[in-house]
């Protein structure tokens, strides 16, 4: 089974890998990031820290090459640096930049899953959306237009936020291409409020807006890790009324989430699915750098189980949101992003039937 599911990267000799990295950095005619040709297609392979110091170079996501557009890519990392929609602590506008810095620690192969995504998909970092930090509605318009262009190339967008507001315009563009999609939403909060402080657009309202506009296939929506105090006796009544499956955090305590994810895969079926992972789904003891922390959250191991449990889904996009580096002075949260980088990076291999996560 492993031979069919995952590339057999151990067949690559250390000598050939070393030669490829050396040549790519020693020749002025070579790109700064080496590529490997497989089946007539060239794949971007990040430079190994065995040969290139992690602290050197421009900090793109996982030290992948930067590209101006998504043309020719199977998947692309893209940043959406906004926190204009936050209701508590800001700072998520710095999330994409810091995620990229910490991602230098990621390596090309996963010895646990045997995944080697860079040898099956063409991936690059296409930079950030040019947001308007003074106007949230204009920012949403810009995000939607940018994602239309990305999706029109057939590329899968792997998004680094930014606050959770961004899921709304992204899903507008996704639904234009694929129709109503399934949603795996991992979060401490349901984000289904109607109006907050007189505003309908913000990080607590995206999935209410998505339902109203018919962007989601509500029977194929699951919300995992919800918790904390609320504004009513049942904060998740509206979600359940739409047909969402709601998995409160109490249902996750002290157990593996592998059985849950088996049920989620059955719920999602073969239709298009979007994955949205709010970093505050993890307990703040593991991931303190976020704007609206809630105690008693998911563990890093459970986060990995959720991502690996998405293997086989027809993922058409994903995001990691609410990363606020100013509240994580030790870099603990960003090191947890070796779990949640797989929210983005995981979509690479989930798309083809395996999973790339740490």
C-alpha positions in Angstrom: 0.0 0.0 0.0 2.8 2.4 0.9 4.4 1.9 -2.4 1.3 2.9 -4.3 0.4 5.8 -2.0 3.7 7.6 -1.5 6.7 8.4 -3.7 9.6 6.1 -2.8 12.0 9.0 -2.1 14.5 6.7 -0.4 15.6 5.5 -3.9 17.2 8.8 -4.5 20.9 8.6 -3.7 22.4 11.1 -1.3 25.2 11.7 -3.8 22.7 12.7 -6.6 20.7 15.0 -4.3 23.9 16.7 -3.1 25.1 17.2 -6.7 21.8 18.7 -7.7 21.8 21.2 -4.8 25.5 22.1 -5.3 25.0 22.7 -9.0 21.9 24.8 -8.5 23.8 27.2 -6.2 27.2 27.2 -7.8 26.1 28.0 -11.4 24.9 31.6 -12.2 22.7 30.2 -14.9 20.8 28.0 -12.5 17.8 29.1 -10.4 18.4 29.6 -6.7 16.0 26.8 -5.9 16.8 23.4 -7.5 14.3 21.6 -9.6 14.0 17.9 -10.4 12.6 16.5 -13.6 10.1 13.6 -13.3 7.9 12.2 -16.0 8.8 15.1 -18.3 7.8 17.7 -15.8 10.0 19.9 -13.6 9.3 20.1 -9.9 10.6 22.8 -7.5 12.6 21.2 -4.7 13.5 23.4 -1.8 17.2 23.6 -1.0 18.4 21.2 1.7 19.8 22.7 4.9 22.5 20.1 4.5 24.0 22.3 1.8 22.4 25.7 2.2 22.0 27.5 5.5 18.5 28.1 6.6 19.2 31.6 7.6 20.3 32.6 4.1 18.2 33.7 1.2 14.9 35.3 0.8 12.3 33.8 3.2 9.7 32.4 0.8 7.4 29.6 2.1 9.6 26.6 2.7 12.3 28.3 0.7 10.4 27.5 -2.5 10.9 29.7 -5.5 8.9 32.9 -5.9 6.7 33.3 -8.9 4.7 36.3 -10.1 1.6 34.3 -10.9 0.0 30.8 -10.5 0.5 30.0 -14.1 2.0 26.5 -14.6 1.7 25.6 -10.9 -0.3 22.7 -9.3 -0.4 24.6 -6.0 0.7 28.0 -4.7 1.3 29.5 -1.3 -0.2 32.9 -1.1 -0.4 35.4 1.8 -3.3 37.6 2.8 -1.9 39.9 5.5 -4.9 41.5 7.1 -6.2 41.9 10.6 -8.8 44.6 10.0 -11.6 42.2 10.8 -10.3 41.1 14.3 -12.4 41.8 17.4 -9.8 41.3 20.0 -6.0 41.3 19.7 -4.6 42.3 16.3 -1.4 41.2 14.7 -2.5 38.6 12.2 -1.4 40.9 9.3 2.1 39.8 10.2 1.2 36.1 10.1 2.2 35.3 6.5 5.6 36.9 6.8 6.5 35.1 10.1 5.1 31.8 8.8 7.5 32.0 5.9 10.4 32.8 8.2 9.7 29.8 10.4 9.0 27.5 7.4 12.7 27.4 6.7 12.8 24.5 9.2 10.6 22.4 7.0 12.2 19.6 5.0 11.3 18.0 1.7 10.4 14.5 3.0 8.2 13.1 5.7 9.7 10.0 7.2 6.4 9.2 9.0 4.0 9.2 6.1 6.7 8.7 3.4 5.2 11.7 1.5 7.4 13.6 -1.0 5.1 16.3 -2.3 7.7 18.2 -4.2 8.3 15.2 -6.4 4.7 15.0 -7.6 3.4 18.6 -7.7 4.8 21.9 -9.0 4.6 24.3 -6.1 5.8 27.9 -5.5 5.2 31.0 -3.4 3.4 33.7 -5.3 3.6 36.4 -2.6 0.8 38.3 -0.9 -2.5 39.8 -2.0 -2.2 43.6 -2.1 -4.8 44.3 0.6 -6.2 47.7 1.7 -5.5 47.9 5.5 -7.9 50.9 5.8 -11.0 49.3 4.1 -12.1 45.8 4.9 -14.8 45.6 2.3 -12.3 46.8 -0.4 -9.9 44.2 0.8 -12.5 41.4 0.4 -13.1 42.6 -3.1 -9.4 42.5 -3.9 -9.0 39.0 -2.4 -11.9 37.7 -4.4 -10.5 39.1 -7.7 -7.0 37.7 -6.9 -8.3 34.3 -6.2 -10.4 34.2 -9.3 -7.2 34.6 -11.3 -5.4 32.0 -9.2 -8.2 29.5 -9.6 -8.5 30.2 -13.3 -5.1 28.6 -13.9 -6.2 25.3 -12.3 -3.8 26.0 -9.3 -4.8 25.1 -5.7 -4.4 28.1 -3.4 -2.7 27.4 -0.1 -3.4 30.5 2.0 -1.6 32.0 4.9 -3.7 34.6 6.8 -4.5 37.0 8.0 -7.7 36.9 10.1 -10.6 34.6 9.4 -12.5 37.2 7.4 -10.5 36.1 4.4 -12.3 32.8 4.2 -15.4 34.6 2.9 -14.0 36.2 -0.3 -11.8 33.2 -1.0 -14.8 30.9 -0.8 -16.7 33.3 -3.1 -14.1 32.7 -5.7 -13.8 29.0 -5.0 -17.6 28.5 -5.3 -17.6 30.4 -8.6 -15.4 27.7 -10.1 -16.6 24.6 -8.3 -20.1 25.4 -7.1 -21.1 24.9 -3.4 -18.2 23.1 -1.6 -17.8 21.0 1.5 -15.9 22.6 4.4 -13.6 21.2 7.1 -13.5 24.0 9.6 -11.1 23.7 12.5 -11.5 26.4 15.0 -12.3 27.4 18.6 -15.2 29.5 17.3 -18.0 28.9 14.8 -17.6 32.2 13.0 -21.3 32.3 12.2 -22.3 35.5 13.8 -24.7 37.7 11.8 -23.9 41.2 12.9 -21.1 42.4 15.2 -20.9 46.0 16.3 -23.2 46.8 13.4 -21.0 45.2 10.7 -21.7 42.1 8.7 -18.1 41.5 7.5 -15.5 40.5 10.1 -13.6 37.5 11.4 -16.6 36.3 13.4 -19.1 36.2 10.4 -17.5 34.6 7.3 -19.4 31.3 7.4 -22.8 33.0 8.0 -22.2 35.1 4.8 -21.1 31.9 2.9 -24.3 30.1 3.8 -26.4 33.1 2.8 -24.7 33.2 -0.6 -25.0 29.5 -1.2 -21.2 29.0 -1.3 -21.3 25.9 1.0 -22.9 22.5 0.6 -24.2 22.6 4.2 -24.6 18.8 4.5 -20.8 18.5 3.9 -19.7 21.0 6.5 -17.9 20.0 9.8 -16.7 22.3 12.5 -14.1 20.8 14.8 -12.8 22.0 18.2 -15.5 24.6 19.0 -15.4 25.8 22.6 -15.5 28.7 25.1 -18.2 31.0 26.4 -20.8 32.4 24.1 -23.5 35.0 23.6 -26.3 32.5 24.0 -27.1 29.2 25.8 -26.3 27.3 22.6 -23.7 29.1 20.5 -23.8 26.4 17.8 -27.6 26.2 17.3 -27.5 28.1 14.0 -24.7 25.8 12.6 -26.7 22.7 13.4 -29.8 24.2 11.9 -28.0 24.6 8.6 -27.0 20.9 8.6 -23.4 21.4 9.8 -21.8 18.7 11.9 -20.5 20.4 15.0 -17.8 18.7 17.0 -17.3 20.6 20.3 -13.9 20.3 21.9 -15.3 18.2 24.7 -15.9 15.4 22.2 -12.2 15.6 21.3 -10.6 15.5 24.8 -8.4 12.5 25.7 -8.8 10.6 22.4 -7.4 10.2 19.0 -9.2 12.0 16.2 -8.4 9.4 13.6 -11.9 7.8 14.0 -13.6 11.2 13.7 -11.7 11.9 10.5 -12.8 8.6 9.0 -16.4 9.8 9.5 -15.5 13.2 8.0 -14.1 11.6 4.9 -17.3 9.7 4.4 -19.3 12.9 5.0 -17.3 14.9 2.4 -17.4 12.2 -0.2 -15.8 12.9 -3.6 -17.0 16.5 -4.0 -14.8 19.6 -3.7 -13.7 20.5 -0.2 -12.2 23.6 1.3 -10.1 23.3 4.5 -10.0 26.2 6.9 -7.7 25.9 10.0 -7.8 28.7 12.6 -4.6 28.4 14.8 -6.8 29.1 17.9 -8.2 25.6 17.5 -5.0 24.5 19.2 -4.8 25.1 22.9 -3.0 28.4 23.7 -0.5 26.5 25.8 0.8 25.2 22.4 -0.1 28.2 20.2 -0.3 31.4 22.2 0.2 33.8 19.3 -3.4 34.4 18.2 -6.0 37.1 18.7 -8.8 35.2 20.5 -7.3 32.4 22.6 -9.5 29.9 24.3 -8.3 27.4 26.9 -8.8 23.6 26.7 -8.2 23.3 23.0 -6.9 20.7 20.7 -3.4 19.3 21.0 -0.7 19.4 18.3 -1.1 15.7 17.9 -4.8 16.1 17.2 -4.0 18.9 14.8 -1.8 16.5 12.8 -4.5 13.8 12.9 -7.0 16.2 11.4 -4.7 17.2 8.6 -3.6 13.6 7.8 -7.2 12.6 8.1 -7.9 14.8 5.1 -6.0 12.4 2.9 -8.1 11.4 -0.1 -10.4 14.4 0.0 -10.9 16.5 -3.2 -9.3 19.6 -1.6 -9.6 22.6 -3.8 -8.0 25.1 -1.4 -7.1 25.7 2.2 -6.1 28.4 4.7 -4.3 28.8 7.9 -5.5 31.9 9.7 -5.3 34.1 12.9 -1.6 33.6 13.4 -0.5 36.7 15.4 3.3 36.7 15.9 3.4 39.6 18.3 1.8 37.4 21.0 4.2 34.6 20.6 7.6 36.1 21.6 9.3 32.7 21.7 8.2 31.5 18.4 6.3 28.6 20.0 3.2 29.0 17.8 5.2 29.2 14.6 7.0 26.0 15.6 3.5 24.5 16.1 3.0 25.6 12.5 5.1 22.6 11.5 1.7 21.1 12.3 -0.4 23.8 10.8 1.9 24.6 7.9 0.4 21.3 6.8 -2.9 23.0 6.5 -1.3 24.6 3.5 1.4 22.1 2.8 -0.9 19.2 3.6 -3.2 20.1 0.8 -0.4 19.3 -1.6 -0.4 15.6 -0.9 -4.0 15.3 0.2 -5.0 16.4 -3.3 -3.3 13.3 -4.8 -4.2 10.8 -2.1 -1.5 11.2 0.5 -0.6 13.8 3.1 2.4 16.1 3.7 2.4 17.2 7.3 4.7 17.4 10.3 
